[in-house]
Amino acid sequence: MTQLTTPPGGAPASAPSAADASAEARTARPRRVRHPRETAGPVGRTLRLIALAAISVVFIYPFLWLVSASLKPSESVFDNVLIPHVFQWENYTGIWDEVPLLTWVGNSVVVTLAAAVTVTVSSAIVAFGFAYFRFPGRNALFGLVISTMMLPAVVLMIPQYLVWNWLHLASSQIPLWAPNLFGSAFYIFLLRQFFLGLPRDLFEAARIDGASYWGMFWRIALPLCKPALVVTFIFEVHASWTDLVRPLVYLRDPELYTVPRGLKAVLDQFGEGGEMRWEVVAAASVIVTVPMIIAFFLCQRHFVEGIATQGRKG
């Protein structure tokens, strides 16, 4: 038998009902977890800022040195002075007359866009198939695809060259981007992880409404995976823009050179006469780096969002 205790001089205390507890739980505000950055004192924040500034200097100094070298006379390129005594702007104007830099930039833009678009679309299609369809041996097949990342690129170089040579395309720009039509193992893994995070009920409802598999992929999956697609596109843009090995293997005509292959040609051109004009090479390097910096800042929001989303899904 339950006995209620009566406080001295007061009414008997009654136990809270379930409705009162539920209402209290609904009105209670969730406890805010403070970030370690907010709990750090002024000394901790100052030390963190100093550490970040030091790390930033380490990463940005090589580019600042490159810009400085591109504005110096030839005899002062390696004088270890960051601010030139005399700014030689002629290095930037003369490079356009000495080498077909504009043609190389145009070739790089075409090859880079073709490589980025094809690998993004093809990898998304394969990743959606691995994420949505359930069939025997799916995990084993996906593991086989992932295992291809362990193969060194140099192992595939000779077989791929023989194939393109057999197709009479070895001296064109097609081998630089056409292999991306078959997707990339890393991007397939990246996008599959994102597709697995989407609610499957959404696709089942679309199937009931009569949507085809391609409609579910194109109209539902791709719009929801925009951050992951942007990350894949940016990764491939950077990889293709800075690729030097494949242009060295396939390109022979200077009119077909991409920017990295052209810069190698600039080094060879100025090295043949015994006088290496490093200031011209540095100016060309700065010019071809600027588009990547602009692309990064234009896509920075999508890039950070995509990386953060991948972290939550992974």
N, C-alpha and C positions, 0 to 999 in steps of 0.2 A: 504494500500500500504506500503510495507516494504521499509524502508530507511536505506541505509548503511552509517555508520558513517565514516568519513575520518579523520584520525589523522592529526594534523597540520604538514605540510611539508612532508607528506608521502603518499604512495599509499593506496587506500581504503582497509580496512581489510575485508577479506572474511571469511565466517563461515566455520568451519571444516566439511568436507564431512563425510558421514557414513562409506565410505571405509577407510578414514584416522583414524576415531575413532576405527574401527574394528582392523586395523593394530596396533594401539597403545595399544589396549587391549591385542592383542596376544603377543606383545613384552614386556609388563609390567610384571615384576617379582612379584610373590605373596609375600605379606608382611609376614615376618617370625615372628611368635609368640614366644616370648622368654619364656622359662620355668622359673617358680619362682625360681628354684635352680640357674639359671644363673643371675637373677636380685638381688639375695641376696649378701650382702657385705661380707667382710672377717669375720666380727663378727658373722653374721648370719650363715655362713657356719661352723664356729668353734663351735657355740652352737649346730648346728644340728649334727655335728660329735660326740660331747660329749654326746648328748642325745642318739644317736644310739649306741655308745659304752656302755653306762650304761644299755640300754635295752638288748644288746647282752650279757653282763655279767650276767644279771638276768637269761637269758634263758640257758646259757651254764654252769653256776656254778654247777647245780645239776649233770650234767654229769662229770664235772671235779672232783667233790667230790666223785662220784662213782668210777672213775678210781683211785683216791688217796686211797680210802678205800680198793680197791682190791689189792693194793700193800703194805698194812700195816700188821704188826702182829695182832693177834686177840685182844690183850689188848689195841691196839692203834687205833682201827677203829674209835672211836668217840672222838678223842682228839682235834677235830676242827683245825687240822693242815693240810693245803692243800698239802704240799710237805712232804712226809714221811721221817723220820730220817733214817730209814733202809728200803730199797726196798726188799720186800719178793716176789721174782718171783716164788717161789714154789707154791703160790696160783694158778697160771695159769697152771702149769704142773701137780699138784696133782688132780685138779678137774676132769681130764680125767680118772683117776684111780678110783675115788670114785663114780661117777655116769656115766651112759651111755649117755653123752652129745652129742656125735657124732650121735648116733641113733636118739635122739630127734631132732637135727638139720636137719637130713635127712627127718624125718617125717614132720617137719614144711615146708621144701622146697616143698615136694610133695603136701601137703594139700594147701599151699599158691598158688602154680602155678595152681593147679586144680581150686581153688576158683576164682582166678583172671581171668583166661582164660574163664571159663564158664560164669561168670557174665558180662564180657566185650562183648562177642559175643551175648549172649541172650539179654542183655539190648540194644545193637545196633540194633538188628533185630526189637524189639518192638518199639524202638524210631523211626526208619525209617518208620515203618507202621503208627505211629501217625503223622509223619511229611508229608508224601507223600500222603497217601490215604485220600480221603475226603468222609465220609459216615455219615448218620444221627446218632446223638448221640456221635460223636467222642469226642467233648469237655467234655461231661458228663462222658464218659468212662475214658478219661484221668484224669479228676478230681478225679474219684474214685480210680484210681491207685495212684495218688499223695497223697490222703487222708490216704493211708496205712502207710505213714511215721509217722503219728501221733500215731500209735499203739505202745505202749511200748514193747520192745523185750521180757520182762518177761511174757507178756500176751500170747505170742505165744509159749513159751517154753514148757509148759506141753502138749498142743495138738500136737506139732511137735514130742515130745518124744514118745507119744502114737503111732503115725503113724510109726515112725521108729522101735519101739518095736514090732508092729504088723508085720512089714516086716522082723523081726529078724536081723536088722542091727543096733540096738541101741548101741552095744559094738564095733562098727567099726569106721573107720575114714570117712566113706561116709557121715554121717549127717553133717560133718564139712564143706563140700563144695557142696554137691548135691543140696541143696535148691537154690543155685545160678543159676541153670539151668533155673529157671523161672524169672530171672532178678531181678533188684533192682529198687525200685521206684525213689530213688535219682539219680541213674545213668541214668535211662530212661529219667528223666526230663533234666538232663545235656546234654545228647546226642541229644535229640529232639530239644533243643534250637539251637544246632549247625547245625543239618540237615535243620532246617527252614531257616537258613541263606544262604543255597546253592541256586543258580538260578534254578528255576523250568524248565526254557527253556532247560537247559542242559539235563534233564531227558526226556522231551518231544521229543527232537531231537534223543535221544537214542531209544525211543520207535518207532519213525518213521523208524529208521535203523533196527528195528527188535529185539532190546534187550528185554530180559524177565525182570520181576520184580527182580528176584534174580540176574540177570546180572547187572542191574542198581545199586543194593545194593552192590554187591561184587566188581564190576569193577569201579564204579564211586563214590558212596557215601563213602565207607570205605577209599579209598586212600585220598580223600579230607578231611576227618575227622581224620586224623592220630593224630594231637595234642590232640583232645578230647579223643580219644581212649587210648592214653598213660596216660593221667591224670586219666581216669577211672581205668586203670590197676594198676597204682601206688597207688591210694587210696585203692583199694581192697587188694593189697599186704600188705600194712601197717595194714589194719584192720584185715586181716586173720593172719598175723604173730604175732600180739600182742593179739589175742583173747584168753581169759582165761575161759570165762563162759561156752561156749559149750564144750571144752575139759573136763572141770570139770564134766559136766553132762553126757557125753557119754563115755569117755575113762576110762577103768578100768585096762587094761594091761599096765604095764610100758614100754613094747616094742613098744606100739602104741602112747606113750606120744608125744605131741608136746613140743616146747620149753617153753611156759608159764606154761603148766601143769607140765613139768619137774622141772621148778624152784620152783613151789609150793611144789613138792615132796621133793626138796632139803631142803626147809624151814622146812617141817615136819620131815625129816630125822634127821637134826641136832638139832631140837627142842625137840625131844623125850628124849634125854639123859640129858636135862637140860643145855647143853652148846651149845649156838647158835653160829655157826662159820660164822659170817657175812662177813668175808673177802672172804670166799669161795663163798658165795652167790653173793657178789659183783663181783668177778672174772667171775662167770658164766654169770652174767647179762651183763658185758662188752663184753664177747665173742659173745653172741647172738645179741647184739646191732650193732656190727661192720658190718654184712651183710646189714642191713637197711641203714647204713650211706653210704656204698659203692654204693648201688643201687640208693640212692638219687643223689649222685654226678654223677653217670653215666647217669642218666635220667634227670639231672637238666635242661638242655636246653629245652628238650621237655616239661618238667613239667611247667616251667615258660611260655613258648610259649603257651601251652594249657590254662593255667589260664588267660593269657592276652587275648587270642582269645575268651574265654568264656565271659570275661568282655565286649568285644566289641559287641558280638552277643546278650548278655543278655540285 
